[in-house]
Amino acid sequence: MTTPALGFEPGAILTRDQIHPVLGGSSYAGICPSVEKRNVLLFSDSKIGERYGYRDGWLAEDDSIGPIFTYTGVGKRGDQTLSGGNSAILEHADKGRTLHLFIAVGKTPGSDTRTHRYIGKFKVDERKPFDIREAKDELGQDRNVIVFRLRPLGPHIRETLDTLPPAPSSRFRFHRTAGRLARTYRRQRRQHQQPTDVNHVEETRDALADAFEERETATGGTLVQMELSMRNSTSQLVFDLYNQTNNTLYEPTGSTASESITQALAQLLHARRYLRSLIHDQPLHLMVLTPTLPGEDLRDLLAEHGIGIVYQNDSGGFSEFEGNTAASNGTSGRFRCVDCPMPI
């Protein structure tokens, strides 16, 4: 179900007095749901975002599906939550609503009336609806914000001015609670969805990450979310589990199927190119976190790339296989078992 034909097209410059009679919604909020018109209106203003250390905009790089516009949720103090306007964005498709995006561009001549460019119709990215990032609130305190990933539906305007600038150098940011919060929000969202095989795998992955973080924290480790901004790119790599104490990055999987393991491998190899520049008194370790021990062929694949395995054993604890790569001289990799409950 989508919105009926509009009285204006993408690229039109409009005031809110012109917008709301057509699309509905309140005339003051940044996120404006309309029950009657079956819409959710999104208003983006870079000047407001910059006050709090974020900016909405297009990613410069398309992914395998197409372009993505990132839009930061509502909430000026404390952690943003999936309620109110943020819930309206996330649940728009379930409620038969269409997202309409507008970007502030100026004022009408001789007045203080704001004008907005209509960008087009959008939907939330089904594969990854949002990221959790750290930013400042209006009191200058650190907090978590929700950054929605929006995909255009049909005709839209994509201008250079609205595209995020690429990072001039690779940067690392470490967020204390964002990873666990992201998993909590994903779990809440799944509770309102029909059970599927994909949801089951995602639930297994998030439960595994929670259990492992609890184990590591109890033994003195400091696990945080790592956000990696890559040089000359607006895309980011986000990892929920980085142990700052021993310089170890973990990529959890919801199964030990070949597809899951190779996806985790690709993520870790991508990150390793940049993590080598991270200054730490411990050598870098890369690990795949799995719900059971993967098969021998996949273990060898990871070992060839110097990537170890942490898996949940039959007692509910965690056992570790360390990757020891010898790929450079053509020999196969081997693992060293650490704290294994029984020979493998």
N, C-alpha and C positions, 0 to 999 in steps of 0.2 A: 504494500500500500504506500503510495507516494503522494506528494503534494500536487494539487491541480496546477495547470499552467499559470505562470506568474504574469504580472503586468510589467515586469522589467527583466532584463537579461544580465548575465555575468558581465561585469565591467561598469555597470550603471553606478553613478554617484548619487547617493540618496541621504535624506535625513530620516531620523527615526519616525517622524510624523508621517512620512511617506511609506515607510517599511511596515509598520505594525498593522495598519488597516488591511494590508494584503496578506501578511503572514501570521498575524496575531502576536501574542506575547506582551509582557509588560514593557513600559517605555523607559526603564531606567537600569535594569540589571544587565550584567555581561552575558549571562546565560538565561534565556527566556523561553521556557516551555509554553506551548499553546495546545490545550486539549481540544478546543473547538476546531482549529486549523490543522491539527495533527503535525505540528512542527516543533523544532527546538532551534531558536535563533542564537547564534554565537557571535559576539562582538569582541574583536581583538584590537588592542591599542598598545603599540610598542612603548609609548611613553610611560604608561602605567606599569607595564611589566618590568621596565628597566629599574624602577624604584625598588623592586624586590629581587633583582638579580636574575631575571629570566627574560626570554623573548620568544614569542610565538613566530612561526614561519614555516615555509617549505624547506624540507631537506633538499640539498643540492643534488643528491644522488637518488635515483629511482631504485627500488628493489626489484625482485623478479615479477612482482605484480604491477608495479607502477609507482606514481608519485605519492608522497606522504606529507601532510601538513601537521605540524605539532602544535597543540593548543593546551595551555596550562589551565587547570581547573580553578574553581572558585574557592575562596576562603583566605582571609587576610591575616588571621592569627592562628598559631598552632598548626599541627599537622592537618592537611586537607583530608577529607574523608569522602567515601562514596555515598554521599547523601545529598539532598537538595538538588542544585543544578548539576553537580557532577553525576549524580545518579540518573538525571534526565538524559545526559549525553550517553552514558554507558548502556542504558536500557531503551534507547530511542527505537531500535528496530523491533524489540519485543512489544512495544506499545504502538507500533504502526506509525511512527513519526519520522520525519525527514530532518536532517541537520542542514541549516542554511548558515553560511559563514560570511561575515562582514569584517572589513578592516578599516579602522579610522584613518581618514586621509586629510582632514582639515576642518574648516568652518565655512559656512555660507558667507559671501561678501557682506560686510557691514553689520555682522551679528556674531553672537557667541554660539549659534546653533551648529553642533557638530555634524560633519558629513562622513559617510561610510561607503566604501566601495564594496559592491556585492561580488563575492568570489565564486559562489555556486553552491550546488547541493553536495552533501558529503555523507559518509557513513563511517562508523568506527571500524578500524582494522580488525577483522575477525581473528587473524592469527595472533596478534599482539595488541590488544586494545589500548594499553597505556604503559608508561614507565613511571617509577617512583624516583624522584630526584630530590636533592636537598637545596633549599633556598632560604632567604631571609623572610620573616614576616614583617608586618608594619612596625613592630617594636624592635626590629633588628635582631631577633632571636632566630637561631637555626631551626628549621622545621622541614618536614617532608611535603612535597607538592606532587600532584598527579598531573602527568603530561600525557594527554590523549594523542593517539596517532590516528589521523583522519585521512580517508581516501575519497577523492572526488567521484561524483556520480554524474557522468555526462559532461556537457560544456562547462568550462571553468576558466578563470583568469589566473595565470601564474606569472607574476612579474618578478624581475630581478630584485627590485626593492623589497619584496616580501620574502626573499630567500635568505635563510640563515647564512652568516659568513662562515667559511671553513676555518678550522682551528689552525693558527699559524705554526703550532708545534704540538706534539703529542702531550696530553695532559692526563694526570690521574687524579681522581677525586674519590674519597673514601667516606661512605655514609654509614653511620653506626646502626641505624634501625631500619633503613629503607628496604633491605632485602627481606627481612621478616615481615614487614608491613605489606610489601608487594605480594608475598605468598598468602597472607591473610586475606587480602582483597580478592586475589584470584579464587581462593576457596569460597568466599562469600558469593562470588559471581556464579561459580559452578553449582551452588546449591539451588539456584533459580533456573537451571538448565536441565534439559533431558539428559539422563545418563547415556554416555557414548563411550566407545573404546578409547577415543582420544582424551576425553575427560578423565577416564580412569588412569591413564598413563600420566597425565599432568598431576593428578591428585597424589599418585605414588611418588612422583618426583618431589613435590613440595613437602610431603610428609617426611620423606627421606632427608631433605635438606634441613627441616626443622629438628629432627632427631639428631642429626650430625652436629648441627650448631650447638645444641644443648650439651652434647658430649664434649665438644671441644672447649666450650666456655667453662664447663665444670672442671676441666683439667688445666685451666689457666690460659687457654688460647684466647685471642682477640679476633673474632670473625666480623668482618664488615662487608658491605657491598662495595665493589670496585666499579667505577664508571670511567671508561677509557675513551677519551676524545682523540681521534686519530688525525695526524697531521694532514693538512690539505683536504679535510673531509668534514662534512656536517653530521655524518653518521657516528654512532657511538656503540661501543661494546660494553655491555653491562653484565657483571658477574655477581651473583648474590653471596658467594662464599669465598672470601679471601682472608687468609689467616695472616694478620700483620706480624704476629709473633715470630713465625718461622718462614715467612715469605712463600706461602703455598697457596696456589689458586686451584679451586675445585669446581668442576662442572658437573652438576647432578643430572642423572637421566632417570626416566620413569620405567625403563626396561633395559634388558641386556640384548635386545634384538640388534642386528647389524646396523640398521638405519640409525637407531638411537646412539650407538657407540660412535659411529663415523661422524655424526653431526657434532657430538661433543668433542671429538678429536679435531674437527675443522675449527671449532670455536677456540680451542686452546692453542692450536698452531697459529691462528690469526693473531691471538693476543701475545704470543711469545715474541713475535717480531718487535713489539713495542716494550714489553716488560723487561727485556734485557737492559734497558736504560734506567730502570727503577733502582735507585740506590738503596741497598739494604745490606746489613752485616751477615745475612744468611744467603746461600745460593738459592736461586729460584727453583721451585718444584711445581710441576703441573700434574694434577690428578683428576681422573674421572671417578665420580661417586655413583655407585650402582646399587640397586636393591638386592642383587645376588651376584655371585661370581660369574663373569662372562666366560664364554667358551674359549678353548685354547687358541683358536685361530685369531680371535679378537684380542686376546691378551698379547699374542705375539705382534699383532699390528700396532698396538699401543706401545709396546716395548721398543719396537723399531724406531719410534719417534721420541723415545725418552720420557714417556708419559706413564705414570703409575695408576694403580686402581685402589680405591677404598670401597669395600662392599659390606653390606649388612649380612652378618652370618646368622646361622640357625638359632643362636641364643639371643638375637636381637641387638648384639653389640656390633662393633665394626672391626674388620680385619683389613690389612693393607698389603698390597703388592706394589713394589717399587719398580718402575721402568728403568732399565739400564741400556741405553741405546748403543748399538754398535753398527748402525746403518751406514756410517761413513766408510767402513771398510768391507761392507757387503755381507757381514755375518748376521745371523738372526739375533733378535733381542732375547733377553732373559729377565726373569723377575726374581726378586728376593722377598720372601714371605715374612711379614712382620706381625707378630701376635696372632698367628693363625690358630684356629681352634683345633685343626687336624691337618694332616698332610693332604696336599692337593695333587 
